[in-house]
Amino acid sequence: AYHQRLKTLPVTTKKYMPLVYEIVRDFGHLAQKDGLSYTSHLEATLDVIYYIHAHLHRKVTVKKVLEHVNKRYNPLTIQRVFTKEMNMSIRDYINMEKIREAERLLLASKTPIQKIAHELNFYDAADFSKRFKREIGMTPLEYRQQNSQID
């Protein structure tokens, strides 16, 4: 539900930071009720995640993510904490989310593969296909042909 709300917000820190605070507050309440551990770095990790999602169709890089979080957190600490909490680097998370979004676009539309590659800021269609195949085990075209419900 949070992600759906985020998709409707304009891509500005002023608009999405209140949602990040709400998520952290809600998670804190859940953590207390369920006896889960809550780290003080969760807010920063969520900030990174939501920044990446908000900018997925733009040129999102680790450098841009760190410039964004540098306003509130130490970038070196964020990289370390994010990797520890998510079990992957910020770069790997960006790439994973780009591939997930590509999967969604391949199945939900007839958008040409070259255009999807361009929309998600891959270097070119060949780079997109190579990365997609490495992660998913088939090319974008094969994936679309085997899984698409669109006629």
N, CA, C and O atoms as a GROMACS GRO file, in nm:
protein
  604
    1ALA      N    1   0.082  -0.120   0.000
    1ALA     CA    2   0.000   0.000   0.000
    1ALA      C    3   0.087   0.126   0.000
    1ALA      O    4   0.056   0.224  -0.068
    2TYR      N    5   0.196   0.122   0.076
    2TYR     CA    6   0.284   0.238   0.079
    2TYR      C    7   0.343   0.263  -0.060
    2TYR      O    8   0.350   0.377  -0.106
    3HIS      N    9   0.383   0.155  -0.124
    3HIS     CA   10   0.444   0.168  -0.257
    3HIS      C   11   0.344   0.228  -0.356
    3HIS      O   12   0.381   0.312  -0.438
    4GLN      N   13   0.219   0.186  -0.350
    4GLN     CA   14   0.117   0.241  -0.438
    4GLN      C   15   0.098   0.390  -0.413
    4GLN      O   16   0.083   0.468  -0.507
    5ARG      N   17   0.099   0.429  -0.288
    5ARG     CA   18   0.087   0.572  -0.255
    5ARG      C   19   0.207   0.649  -0.307
    5ARG      O   20   0.193   0.761  -0.356
    6LEU      N   21   0.325   0.590  -0.296
    6LEU     CA   22   0.446   0.656  -0.343
    6LEU      C   23   0.439   0.681  -0.493
    6LEU      O   24   0.482   0.786  -0.541
    7LYS      N   25   0.386   0.585  -0.567
    7LYS     CA   26   0.377   0.598  -0.712
    7LYS      C   27   0.291   0.718  -0.754
    7LYS      O   28   0.312   0.775  -0.861
    8THR      N   29   0.196   0.758  -0.670
    8THR     CA   30   0.108   0.869  -0.704
    8THR      C   31   0.164   1.005  -0.666
    8THR      O   32   0.111   1.108  -0.706
    9LEU      N   33   0.272   1.006  -0.588
    9LEU     CA   34   0.329   1.133  -0.542
    9LEU      C   35   0.424   1.190  -0.646
    9LEU      O   36   0.492   1.116  -0.716
   10PRO      N   37   0.430   1.323  -0.655
   10PRO     CA   38   0.533   1.384  -0.739
   10PRO      C   39   0.671   1.348  -0.682
   10PRO      O   40   0.686   1.326  -0.562
   11VAL      N   41   0.769   1.344  -0.768
   11VAL     CA   42   0.902   1.302  -0.724
   11VAL      C   43   0.974   1.422  -0.664
   11VAL      O   44   1.060   1.485  -0.727
   12THR      N   45   0.938   1.453  -0.539
   12THR     CA   46   1.005   1.558  -0.465
   12THR      C   47   1.025   1.510  -0.322
   12THR      O   48   0.942   1.438  -0.267
   13THR      N   49   1.134   1.549  -0.264
   13THR     CA   50   1.163   1.511  -0.126
   13THR      C   51   1.052   1.561  -0.034
   13THR      O   52   1.012   1.491   0.058
   14LYS      N   53   1.003   1.682  -0.060
   14LYS     CA   54   0.900   1.741   0.024
   14LYS      C   55   0.774   1.655   0.026
   14LYS      O   56   0.704   1.648   0.127
   15LYS      N   57   0.744   1.589  -0.085
   15LYS     CA   58   0.622   1.509  -0.094
   15LYS      C   59   0.641   1.368  -0.040
   15LYS      O   60   0.550   1.314   0.023
   16TYR      N   61   0.758   1.306  -0.065
   16TYR     CA   62   0.768   1.166  -0.024
   16TYR      C   63   0.829   1.144   0.113
   16TYR      O   64   0.812   1.036   0.169
   17MET      N   65   0.898   1.240   0.170
   17MET     CA   66   0.955   1.221   0.304
   17MET      C   67   0.848   1.200   0.411
   17MET      O   68   0.869   1.119   0.501
   18PRO      N   69   0.734   1.270   0.406
   18PRO     CA   70   0.631   1.240   0.507
   18PRO      C   71   0.585   1.093   0.501
   18PRO      O   72   0.556   1.033   0.604
   19LEU      N   73   0.580   1.037   0.382
   19LEU     CA   74   0.544   0.896   0.369
   19LEU      C   75   0.652   0.807   0.430
   19LEU      O   76   0.620   0.708   0.496
   20VAL      N   77   0.777   0.840   0.408
   20VAL     CA   78   0.887   0.763   0.468
   20VAL      C   79   0.875   0.768   0.621
   20VAL      O   80   0.890   0.665   0.687
   21TYR      N   81   0.848   0.885   0.676
   21TYR     CA   82   0.833   0.897   0.821
   21TYR      C   83   0.715   0.814   0.871
   21TYR      O   84   0.722   0.751   0.976
   22GLU      N   85   0.606   0.815   0.795
   22GLU     CA   86   0.489   0.736   0.833
   22GLU      C   87   0.522   0.586   0.833
   22GLU      O   88   0.482   0.513   0.924
   23ILE      N   89   0.595   0.541   0.733
   23ILE     CA   90   0.634   0.400   0.725
   23ILE      C   91   0.721   0.362   0.844
   23ILE      O   92   0.700   0.259   0.906
   24VAL      N   93   0.818   0.445   0.874
   24VAL     CA   94   0.906   0.418   0.988
   24VAL      C   95   0.827   0.415   1.118
   24VAL      O   96   0.848   0.327   1.201
   25ARG      N   97   0.737   0.511   1.135
   25ARG     CA   98   0.654   0.514   1.256
   25ARG      C   99   0.568   0.387   1.266
   25ARG      O  100   0.559   0.325   1.372
   26ASP      N  101   0.505   0.351   1.154
   26ASP     CA  102   0.422   0.230   1.154
   26ASP      C  103   0.504   0.106   1.184
   26ASP      O  104   0.461   0.018   1.259
   27PHE      N  105   0.622   0.098   1.124
   27PHE     CA  106   0.708  -0.018   1.149
   27PHE      C  107   0.750  -0.022   1.295
   27PHE      O  108   0.756  -0.129   1.355
   28GLY      N  109   0.781   0.094   1.351
   28GLY     CA  110   0.817   0.100   1.493
   28GLY      C  111   0.707   0.046   1.582
   28GLY      O  112   0.734  -0.025   1.679
   29HIS      N  113   0.582   0.081   1.550
   29HIS     CA  114   0.467   0.030   1.627
   29HIS      C  115   0.456  -0.121   1.613
   29HIS      O  116   0.432  -0.192   1.711
   30LEU      N  117   0.472  -0.170   1.491
   30LEU     CA  118   0.467  -0.314   1.468
   30LEU      C  119   0.581  -0.386   1.540
   30LEU      O  120   0.562  -0.492   1.598
   31ALA      N  121   0.699  -0.325   1.537
   31ALA     CA  122   0.814  -0.386   1.602
   31ALA      C  123   0.791  -0.398   1.752
   31ALA      O  124   0.828  -0.499   1.813
   32GLN      N  125   0.731  -0.296   1.812
   32GLN     CA  126   0.702  -0.302   1.955
   32GLN      C  127   0.602  -0.412   1.986
   32GLN      O  128   0.621  -0.489   2.081
   33LYS      N  129   0.497  -0.421   1.907
   33LYS     CA  130   0.394  -0.522   1.931
   33LYS      C  131   0.447  -0.664   1.912
   33LYS      O  132   0.414  -0.754   1.989
   34ASP      N  133   0.528  -0.683   1.809
   34ASP     CA  134   0.576  -0.817   1.775
   34ASP      C  135   0.711  -0.850   1.837
   34ASP      O  136   0.762  -0.960   1.818
   35GLY      N  137   0.770  -0.756   1.910
   35GLY     CA  138   0.898  -0.780   1.973
   35GLY      C  139   1.014  -0.785   1.873
   35GLY      O  140   1.117  -0.846   1.900
   36LEU      N  141   0.995  -0.720   1.757
   36LEU     CA  142   1.102  -0.718   1.658
   36LEU      C  143   1.207  -0.614   1.695
   36LEU      O  144   1.179  -0.519   1.767
   37SER      N  145   1.326  -0.635   1.645
   37SER     CA  146   1.430  -0.535   1.671
   37SER      C  147   1.412  -0.419   1.573
   37SER      O  148   1.371  -0.440   1.459
   38TYR      N  149   1.444  -0.302   1.617
   38TYR     CA  150   1.434  -0.182   1.534
   38TYR      C  151   1.569  -0.113   1.539
   38TYR      O  152   1.617  -0.080   1.647
   39THR      N  153   1.629  -0.092   1.425
   39THR     CA  154   1.758  -0.023   1.424
   39THR      C  155   1.735   0.123   1.390
   39THR      O  156   1.640   0.158   1.320
   40SER      N  157   1.822   0.206   1.439
   40SER     CA  158   1.809   0.349   1.412
   40SER      C  159   1.840   0.380   1.266
   40SER      O  160   1.813   0.491   1.219
   41HIS      N  161   1.897   0.284   1.195
   41HIS     CA  162   1.932   0.306   1.055
   41HIS      C  163   1.820   0.268   0.959
   41HIS      O  164   1.833   0.287   0.838
   42LEU      N  165   1.711   0.215   1.010
   42LEU     CA  166   1.601   0.174   0.924
   42LEU      C  167   1.548   0.291   0.841
   42LEU      O  168   1.520   0.276   0.722
   43GLU      N  169   1.535   0.406   0.903
   43GLU     CA  170   1.484   0.523   0.832
   43GLU      C  171   1.572   0.556   0.712
   43GLU      O  172   1.522   0.586   0.604
   44ALA      N  173   1.703   0.552   0.731
   44ALA     CA  174   1.795   0.582   0.622
   44ALA      C  175   1.786   0.478   0.511
   44ALA      O  176   1.790   0.512   0.393
   45THR      N  177   1.774   0.351   0.549
   45THR     CA  178   1.762   0.245   0.449
   45THR      C  179   1.634   0.263   0.370
   45THR      O  180   1.634   0.249   0.247
   46LEU      N  181   1.523   0.293   0.438
   46LEU     CA  182   1.397   0.317   0.369
   46LEU      C  183   1.405   0.440   0.278
   46LEU      O  184   1.347   0.441   0.170
   47ASP      N  185   1.476   0.541   0.322
   47ASP     CA  186   1.495   0.660   0.241
   47ASP      C  187   1.566   0.623   0.110
   47ASP      O  188   1.525   0.668   0.003
   48VAL      N  189   1.670   0.541   0.120
   48VAL     CA  190   1.742   0.497   0.000
   48VAL      C  191   1.648   0.418  -0.092
   48VAL      O  192   1.645   0.442  -0.212
   49ILE      N  193   1.573   0.326  -0.035
   49ILE     CA  194   1.482   0.243  -0.114
   49ILE      C  195   1.379   0.329  -0.186
   49ILE      O  196   1.357   0.312  -0.306
   50TYR      N  197   1.316   0.421  -0.114
   50TYR     CA  198   1.213   0.503  -0.176
   50TYR      C  199   1.271   0.602  -0.277
   50TYR      O  200   1.206   0.633  -0.377
   51TYR      N  201   1.391   0.651  -0.253
   51TYR     CA  202   1.454   0.738  -0.352
   51TYR      C  203   1.477   0.661  -0.481
   51TYR      O  204   1.451   0.711  -0.590
   52ILE      N  205   1.527   0.539  -0.469
   52ILE     CA  206   1.553   0.457  -0.587
   52ILE      C  207   1.422   0.432  -0.663
   52ILE      O  208   1.418   0.448  -0.785
   53HIS      N  209   1.317   0.395  -0.592
   53HIS     CA  210   1.189   0.368  -0.658
   53HIS      C  211   1.133   0.494  -0.724
   53HIS      O  212   1.076   0.487  -0.833
   54ALA      N  213   1.148   0.607  -0.658
   54ALA     CA  214   1.096   0.732  -0.713
   54ALA      C  215   1.171   0.777  -0.837
   54ALA      O  216   1.117   0.853  -0.918
   55HIS      N  217   1.294   0.731  -0.854
   55HIS     CA  218   1.377   0.775  -0.966
   55HIS      C  219   1.413   0.662  -1.062
   55HIS      O  220   1.504   0.677  -1.144
   56LEU      N  221   1.344   0.551  -1.055
   56LEU     CA  222   1.378   0.434  -1.135
   56LEU      C  223   1.372   0.461  -1.284
   56LEU      O  224   1.450   0.403  -1.360
   57HIS      N  225   1.283   0.547  -1.328
   57HIS     CA  226   1.273   0.579  -1.470
   57HIS      C  227   1.361   0.697  -1.508
   57HIS      O  228   1.353   0.748  -1.620
   58ARG      N  229   1.443   0.738  -1.417
   58ARG     CA  230   1.544   0.842  -1.445
   58ARG      C  231   1.680   0.778  -1.430
   58ARG      O  232   1.690   0.658  -1.403
   59LYS      N  233   1.782   0.854  -1.447
   59LYS     CA  234   1.918   0.802  -1.433
   59LYS      C  235   1.950   0.796  -1.284
   59LYS      O  236   2.000   0.894  -1.228
   60VAL      N  237   1.923   0.684  -1.220
   60VAL     CA  238   1.952   0.669  -1.078
   60VAL      C  239   2.085   0.595  -1.064
   60VAL      O  240   2.106   0.487  -1.119
   61THR      N  241   2.174   0.657  -0.988
   61THR     CA  242   2.307   0.600  -0.965
   61THR      C  243   2.334   0.601  -0.815
   61THR      O  244   2.267   0.670  -0.739
   62VAL      N  245   2.433   0.523  -0.775
   62VAL     CA  246   2.473   0.523  -0.634
   62VAL      C  247   2.515   0.663  -0.594
   62VAL      O  248   2.482   0.709  -0.484
   63LYS      N  249   2.588   0.731  -0.680
   63LYS     CA  250   2.632   0.867  -0.650
   63LYS      C  251   2.513   0.960  -0.621
   63LYS      O  252   2.516   1.037  -0.526
   64LYS      N  253   2.409   0.952  -0.704
   64LYS     CA  254   2.292   1.037  -0.683
   64LYS      C  255   2.218   0.999  -0.554
   64LYS      O  256   2.169   1.086  -0.483
   65VAL      N  257   2.211   0.869  -0.526
   65VAL     CA  258   2.147   0.824  -0.401
   65VAL      C  259   2.224   0.882  -0.282
   65VAL      O  260   2.164   0.934  -0.189
   66LEU      N  261   2.356   0.872  -0.286
   66LEU     CA  262   2.437   0.920  -0.174
   66LEU      C  263   2.432   1.072  -0.162
   66LEU      O  264   2.437   1.126  -0.051
   67GLU      N  265   2.423   1.142  -0.274
   67GLU     CA  266   2.406   1.288  -0.267
   67GLU      C  267   2.274   1.322  -0.199
   67GLU      O  268   2.267   1.417  -0.121
   68HIS      N  269   2.172   1.244  -0.228
   68HIS     CA  270   2.041   1.267  -0.165
   68HIS      C  271   2.048   1.243  -0.014
   68HIS      O  272   2.003   1.328   0.063
   69VAL      N  273   2.103   1.130   0.028
   69VAL     CA  274   2.105   1.098   0.171
   69VAL      C  275   2.207   1.181   0.247
   69VAL      O  276   2.198   1.193   0.369
   70ASN      N  277   2.303   1.238   0.178
   70ASN     CA  278   2.406   1.320   0.242
   70ASN      C  279   2.346   1.439   0.315
   70ASN      O  280   2.409   1.496   0.403
   71LYS      N  281   2.224   1.476   0.278
   71LYS     CA  282   2.157   1.589   0.344
   71LYS      C  283   2.121   1.554   0.489
   71LYS      O  284   2.109   1.643   0.573
   72ARG      N  285   2.104   1.424   0.517
   72ARG     CA  286   2.060   1.383   0.651
   72ARG      C  287   2.152   1.280   0.718
   72ARG      O  288   2.154   1.269   0.841
   73TYR      N  289   2.226   1.205   0.637
   73TYR     CA  290   2.305   1.094   0.693
   73TYR      C  291   2.446   1.094   0.634
   73TYR      O  292   2.472   1.155   0.530
   74ASN      N  293   2.534   1.024   0.701
   74ASN     CA  294   2.670   1.005   0.650
   74ASN      C  295   2.666   0.900   0.538
   74ASN      O  296   2.626   0.786   0.562
   75PRO      N  297   2.706   0.937   0.416
   75PRO     CA  298   2.696   0.845   0.302
   75PRO      C  299   2.774   0.714   0.321
   75PRO      O  300   2.727   0.608   0.279
   76LEU      N  301   2.890   0.720   0.383
   76LEU     CA  302   2.967   0.597   0.404
   76LEU      C  303   2.896   0.503   0.501
   76LEU      O  304   2.896   0.382   0.482
   77THR      N  305   2.836   0.561   0.603
   77THR     CA  306   2.761   0.479   0.699
   77THR      C  307   2.639   0.418   0.631
   77THR      O  308   2.607   0.302   0.653
   78ILE      N  309   2.572   0.497   0.548
   78ILE     CA  310   2.453   0.448   0.478
   78ILE      C  311   2.488   0.330   0.389
   78ILE      O  312   2.415   0.230   0.387
   79GLN      N  313   2.597   0.339   0.315
   79GLN     CA  314   2.636   0.228   0.228
   79GLN      C  315   2.657   0.100   0.309
   79GLN      O  316   2.611  -0.007   0.271
   80ARG      N  317   2.727   0.114   0.420
   80ARG     CA  318   2.756  -0.002   0.505
   80ARG      C  319   2.628  -0.059   0.566
   80ARG      O  320   2.606  -0.180   0.564
   81VAL      N  321   2.545   0.028   0.620
   81VAL     CA  322   2.421  -0.013   0.685
   81VAL      C  323   2.324  -0.074   0.584
   81VAL      O  324   2.262  -0.177   0.611
   82PHE      N  325   2.312  -0.011   0.468
   82PHE     CA  326   2.222  -0.063   0.365
   82PHE      C  327   2.266  -0.204   0.325
   82PHE      O  328   2.182  -0.294   0.315
   83THR      N  329   2.393  -0.222   0.302
   83THR     CA  330   2.444  -0.354   0.263
   83THR      C  331   2.417  -0.457   0.372
   83THR      O  332   2.381  -0.571   0.342
   84LYS      N  333   2.433  -0.418   0.497
   84LYS     CA  334   2.410  -0.510   0.607
   84LYS      C  335   2.262  -0.546   0.618
   84LYS      O  336   2.227  -0.663   0.634
   85GLU      N  337   2.174  -0.445   0.611
   85GLU     CA  338   2.032  -0.469   0.629
   85GLU      C  339   1.967  -0.538   0.509
   85GLU      O  340   1.876  -0.618   0.526
   86MET      N  341   2.013  -0.507   0.389
   86MET     CA  342   1.948  -0.558   0.268
   86MET      C  343   2.023  -0.679   0.208
   86MET      O  344   1.974  -0.742   0.114
   87ASN      N  345   2.140  -0.709   0.261
   87ASN     CA  346   2.223  -0.818   0.209
   87ASN      C  347   2.262  -0.797   0.063
   87ASN      O  348   2.280  -0.893  -0.012
   88MET      N  349   2.276  -0.671   0.025
   88MET     CA  350   2.323  -0.636  -0.108
   88MET      C  351   2.364  -0.489  -0.106
   88MET      O  352   2.321  -0.412  -0.020
   89SER      N  353   2.445  -0.452  -0.202
   89SER     CA  354   2.489  -0.313  -0.211
   89SER      C  355   2.378  -0.226  -0.271
   89SER      O  356   2.280  -0.278  -0.326
   90ILE      N  357   2.394  -0.097  -0.260
   90ILE     CA  358   2.298  -0.005  -0.321
   90ILE      C  359   2.296  -0.026  -0.472
   90ILE      O  360   2.189  -0.025  -0.533
   91ARG      N  361   2.411  -0.044  -0.532
   91ARG     CA  362   2.420  -0.066  -0.677
   91ARG      C  363   2.343  -0.192  -0.717
   91ARG      O  364   2.267  -0.192  -0.814
   92ASP      N  365   2.363  -0.301  -0.641
   92ASP     CA  366   2.292  -0.425  -0.670
   92ASP      C  367   2.142  -0.406  -0.655
   92ASP      O  368   2.064  -0.462  -0.733
   93TYR      N  369   2.100  -0.329  -0.556
   93TYR     CA  370   1.957  -0.304  -0.535
   93TYR      C  371   1.899  -0.225  -0.653
   93TYR      O  372   1.791  -0.257  -0.701
   94ILE      N  373   1.970  -0.124  -0.698
   94ILE     CA  374   1.925  -0.046  -0.814
   94ILE      C  375   1.907  -0.139  -0.934
   94ILE      O  376   1.804  -0.136  -1.001
   95ASN      N  377   2.008  -0.221  -0.960
   95ASN     CA  378   2.000  -0.312  -1.074
   95ASN      C  379   1.885  -0.412  -1.060
   95ASN      O  380   1.815  -0.440  -1.158
   96MET      N  381   1.867  -0.465  -0.940
   96MET     CA  382   1.759  -0.560  -0.916
   96MET      C  383   1.623  -0.495  -0.943
   96MET      O  384   1.536  -0.555  -1.006
   97GLU      N  385   1.606  -0.373  -0.894
   97GLU     CA  386   1.478  -0.304  -0.912
   97GLU      C  387   1.454  -0.267  -1.058
   97GLU      O  388   1.340  -0.269  -1.105
   98LYS      N  389   1.560  -0.233  -1.131
   98LYS     CA  390   1.545  -0.206  -1.274
   98LYS      C  391   1.498  -0.331  -1.348
   98LYS      O  392   1.412  -0.323  -1.436
   99ILE      N  393   1.553  -0.445  -1.312
   99ILE     CA  394   1.512  -0.570  -1.376
   99ILE      C  395   1.368  -0.604  -1.338
   99ILE      O  396   1.291  -0.647  -1.424
  100ARG      N  397   1.330  -0.584  -1.212
  100ARG     CA  398   1.191  -0.608  -1.171
  100ARG      C  399   1.095  -0.518  -1.248
  100ARG      O  400   0.990  -0.563  -1.293
  101GLU      N  401   1.131  -0.392  -1.262
  101GLU     CA  402   1.047  -0.299  -1.338
  101GLU      C  403   1.041  -0.341  -1.484
  101GLU      O  404   0.936  -0.331  -1.546
  102ALA      N  405   1.152  -0.385  -1.538
  102ALA     CA  406   1.154  -0.433  -1.676
  102ALA      C  407   1.060  -0.553  -1.693
  102ALA      O  408   0.987  -0.562  -1.791
  103GLU      N  409   1.064  -0.645  -1.597
  103GLU     CA  410   0.972  -0.760  -1.601
  103GLU      C  411   0.827  -0.711  -1.605
  103GLU      O  412   0.746  -0.759  -1.685
  104ARG      N  413   0.796  -0.617  -1.518
  104ARG     CA  414   0.659  -0.565  -1.512
  104ARG      C  415   0.620  -0.501  -1.645
  104ARG      O  416   0.511  -0.526  -1.696
  105LEU      N  417   0.708  -0.419  -1.701
  105LEU     CA  418   0.678  -0.351  -1.828
  105LEU      C  419   0.666  -0.450  -1.943
  105LEU      O  420   0.581  -0.434  -2.031
  106LEU      N  421   0.750  -0.552  -1.943
  106LEU     CA  422   0.743  -0.653  -2.049
  106LEU      C  423   0.609  -0.727  -2.049
  106LEU      O  424   0.556  -0.761  -2.154
  107LEU      N  425   0.557  -0.751  -1.930
  107LEU     CA  426   0.432  -0.827  -1.919
  107LEU      C  427   0.308  -0.740  -1.928
  107LEU      O  428   0.202  -0.788  -1.969
  108ALA      N  429   0.318  -0.615  -1.890
  108ALA     CA  430   0.200  -0.528  -1.880
  108ALA      C  431   0.177  -0.445  -2.006
  108ALA      O  432   0.076  -0.375  -2.016
  109SER      N  433   0.269  -0.451  -2.100
  109SER     CA  434   0.255  -0.366  -2.218
  109SER      C  435   0.319  -0.432  -2.339
  109SER      O  436   0.387  -0.534  -2.330
  110LYS      N  437   0.295  -0.369  -2.452
  110LYS     CA  438   0.361  -0.412  -2.577
  110LYS      C  439   0.474  -0.317  -2.612
  110LYS      O  440   0.520  -0.314  -2.727
  111THR      N  441   0.519  -0.242  -2.515
  111THR     CA  442   0.628  -0.146  -2.536
  111THR      C  443   0.748  -0.220  -2.593
  111THR      O  444   0.788  -0.324  -2.540
  112PRO      N  445   0.807  -0.168  -2.700
  112PRO     CA  446   0.924  -0.235  -2.758
  112PRO      C  447   1.038  -0.246  -2.655
  112PRO      O  448   1.055  -0.160  -2.570
  113ILE      N  449   1.113  -0.353  -2.666
  113ILE     CA  450   1.222  -0.379  -2.572
  113ILE      C  451   1.324  -0.266  -2.573
  113ILE      O  452   1.375  -0.228  -2.467
  114GLN      N  453   1.353  -0.211  -2.690
  114GLN     CA  454   1.447  -0.099  -2.698
  114GLN      C  455   1.397   0.021  -2.618
  114GLN      O  456   1.475   0.091  -2.554
  115LYS      N  457   1.266   0.044  -2.623
  115LYS     CA  458   1.210   0.158  -2.549
  115LYS      C  459   1.215   0.132  -2.398
  115LYS      O  460   1.242   0.224  -2.321
  116ILE      N  461   1.189   0.010  -2.356
  116ILE     CA  462   1.199  -0.024  -2.213
  116ILE      C  463   1.343  -0.003  -2.166
  116ILE      O  464   1.366   0.053  -2.059
  117ALA      N  465   1.438  -0.047  -2.247
  117ALA     CA  466   1.580  -0.027  -2.213
  117ALA      C  467   1.610   0.121  -2.197
  117ALA      O  468   1.680   0.161  -2.104
  118HIS      N  469   1.558   0.201  -2.288
  118HIS     CA  470   1.581   0.346  -2.282
  118HIS      C  471   1.511   0.407  -2.160
  118HIS      O  472   1.570   0.489  -2.090
  119GLU      N  473   1.385   0.368  -2.134
  119GLU     CA  474   1.309   0.422  -2.020
  119GLU      C  475   1.377   0.393  -1.887
  119GLU      O  476   1.370   0.474  -1.794
  120LEU      N  477   1.442   0.278  -1.878
  120LEU     CA  478   1.506   0.239  -1.752
  120LEU      C  479   1.654   0.276  -1.749
  120LEU      O  480   1.728   0.236  -1.659
  121ASN      N  481   1.696   0.352  -1.849
  121ASN     CA  482   1.832   0.406  -1.855
  121ASN      C  483   1.942   0.300  -1.858
  121ASN      O  484   2.047   0.316  -1.796
  122PHE      N  485   1.917   0.192  -1.932
  122PHE     CA  486   2.027   0.100  -1.960
  122PHE      C  487   2.110   0.164  -2.069
  122PHE      O  488   2.062   0.252  -2.141
  123TYR      N  489   2.236   0.122  -2.082
  123TYR     CA  490   2.326   0.183  -2.180
  123TYR      C  491   2.265   0.174  -2.320
  123TYR      O  492   2.260   0.273  -2.393
  124ASP      N  493   2.219   0.055  -2.357
  124ASP     CA  494   2.149   0.033  -2.482
  124ASP      C  495   2.070  -0.098  -2.471
  124ASP      O  496   2.073  -0.164  -2.367
  125ALA      N  497   2.001  -0.135  -2.578
  125ALA     CA  498   1.917  -0.255  -2.574
  125ALA      C  499   2.001  -0.381  -2.554
  125ALA      O  500   1.957  -0.475  -2.487
  126ALA      N  501   2.121  -0.385  -2.609
  126ALA     CA  502   2.208  -0.502  -2.593
  126ALA      C  503   2.251  -0.517  -2.447
  126ALA      O  504   2.252  -0.628  -2.394
  127ASP      N  505   2.286  -0.406  -2.384
  127ASP     CA  506   2.323  -0.409  -2.242
  127ASP      C  507   2.205  -0.455  -2.158
  127ASP      O  508   2.221  -0.537  -2.067
  128PHE      N  509   2.087  -0.403  -2.188
  128PHE     CA  510   1.966  -0.444  -2.118
  128PHE      C  511   1.943  -0.594  -2.133
  128PHE      O  512   1.919  -0.663  -2.034
  129SER      N  513   1.949  -0.644  -2.254
  129SER     CA  514   1.926  -0.786  -2.279
  129SER      C  515   2.027  -0.873  -2.206
  129SER      O  516   1.991  -0.977  -2.150
  130LYS      N  517   2.152  -0.832  -2.207
  130LYS     CA  518   2.258  -0.909  -2.141
  130LYS      C  519   2.233  -0.915  -1.990
  130LYS      O  520   2.240  -1.022  -1.929
  131ARG      N  521   2.204  -0.800  -1.930
  131ARG     CA  522   2.179  -0.797  -1.786
  131ARG      C  523   2.052  -0.874  -1.749
  131ARG      O  524   2.049  -0.946  -1.649
  132PHE      N  525   1.949  -0.857  -1.830
  132PHE     CA  526   1.823  -0.926  -1.805
  132PHE      C  527   1.844  -1.077  -1.811
  132PHE      O  528   1.796  -1.150  -1.724
  133LYS      N  529   1.914  -1.123  -1.911
  133LYS     CA  530   1.938  -1.267  -1.925
  133LYS      C  531   2.022  -1.320  -1.809
  133LYS      O  532   1.997  -1.430  -1.759
  134ARG      N  533   2.120  -1.243  -1.765
  134ARG     CA  534   2.203  -1.286  -1.652
  134ARG      C  535   2.120  -1.302  -1.526
  134ARG      O  536   2.142  -1.395  -1.448
  135GLU      N  537   2.023  -1.213  -1.504
  135GLU     CA  538   1.941  -1.217  -1.383
  135GLU      C  539   1.823  -1.314  -1.392
  135GLU      O  540   1.792  -1.384  -1.295
  136ILE      N  541   1.758  -1.318  -1.506
  136ILE     CA  542   1.633  -1.394  -1.521
  136ILE      C  543   1.655  -1.529  -1.588
  136ILE      O  544   1.576  -1.622  -1.568
  137GLY      N  545   1.760  -1.540  -1.667
  137GLY     CA  546   1.789  -1.668  -1.733
  137GLY      C  547   1.735  -1.677  -1.874
  137GLY      O  548   1.747  -1.781  -1.939
  138MET      N  549   1.676  -1.569  -1.923
  138MET     CA  550   1.629  -1.564  -2.061
  138MET      C  551   1.630  -1.419  -2.107
  138MET      O  552   1.635  -1.328  -2.025
  139THR      N  553   1.626  -1.399  -2.237
  139THR     CA  554   1.626  -1.263  -2.289
  139THR      C  555   1.491  -1.198  -2.262
  139THR      O  556   1.393  -1.267  -2.233
  140PRO      N  557   1.485  -1.064  -2.270
  140PRO     CA  558   1.356  -0.997  -2.251
  140PRO      C  559   1.248  -1.047  -2.348
  140PRO      O  560   1.133  -1.064  -2.310
  141LEU      N  561   1.286  -1.071  -2.473
  141LEU     CA  562   1.189  -1.120  -2.571
  141LEU      C  563   1.139  -1.259  -2.533
  141LEU      O  564   1.019  -1.285  -2.538
  142GLU      N  565   1.229  -1.347  -2.494
  142GLU     CA  566   1.188  -1.481  -2.451
  142GLU      C  567   1.097  -1.472  -2.329
  142GLU      O  568   0.996  -1.543  -2.320
  143TYR      N  569   1.133  -1.385  -2.235
  143TYR     CA  570   1.053  -1.368  -2.114
  143TYR      C  571   0.912  -1.322  -2.150
  143TYR      O  572   0.813  -1.377  -2.099
  144ARG      N  573   0.903  -1.222  -2.237
  144ARG     CA  574   0.773  -1.170  -2.278
  144ARG      C  575   0.691  -1.279  -2.348
  144ARG      O  576   0.572  -1.296  -2.320
  145GLN      N  577   0.754  -1.351  -2.438
  145GLN     CA  578   0.683  -1.455  -2.513
  145GLN      C  579   0.632  -1.567  -2.422
  145GLN      O  580   0.523  -1.620  -2.444
  146GLN      N  581   0.709  -1.603  -2.322
  146GLN     CA  582   0.671  -1.715  -2.235
  146GLN      C  583   0.573  -1.674  -2.125
  146GLN      O  584   0.500  -1.760  -2.074
  147ASN      N  585   0.570  -1.548  -2.087
  147ASN     CA  586   0.492  -1.508  -1.971
  147ASN      C  587   0.381  -1.407  -1.995
  147ASN      O  588   0.296  -1.388  -1.908
  148SER      N  589   0.380  -1.343  -2.108
  148SER     CA  590   0.284  -1.235  -2.132
  148SER      C  591   0.144  -1.289  -2.156
  148SER      O  592   0.125  -1.391  -2.221
  149GLN      N  593   0.047  -1.216  -2.101
  149GLN     CA  594  -0.094  -1.248  -2.120
  149GLN      C  595  -0.159  -1.150  -2.217
  149GLN      O  596  -0.277  -1.161  -2.248
  150ILE      N  597  -0.080  -1.052  -2.264
  150ILE     CA  598  -0.132  -0.949  -2.356
  150ILE      C  599  -0.131  -1.004  -2.497
  150ILE      O  600  -0.032  -1.062  -2.542
  151ASP      N  601  -0.241  -0.986  -2.568
  151ASP     CA  602  -0.249  -1.031  -2.707
  151ASP      C  603  -0.220  -0.917  -2.802
  151ASP      O  604  -0.222  -0.936  -2.924
   0.00000   0.00000   0.00000
